[in-house]
Amino acid sequence: MRAAAIERFGSVAAYAKHFELDYQREGGLLRGDVVMRLEDVAGARLRLGLPIRIGSQPGEKAGGVALAEPTST
């Protein structure tokens, strides 16, 4: 999400200013310095136009990152 904010707005500061958010908190959230709550994740994804996925299966990708590799039994 940090990369998307920077790509779209040029910086996290510009992203925060555009949406009238607290820069210190948003910067910490997007850097991983502050624990994100569900509403933080959903709000950021909605503001950035990113899809919100609910649930996934092992090996399925969420946000472009593989959650787990499927195992054979």
Secondary structure, DSSP 8 states (H G I E B T S, - for coil): -HHHHHHHHSSHHHHHHHTT--HHHHHHHHHTSS---HHHHHHHHHHHT--------TT-EETTEE-------
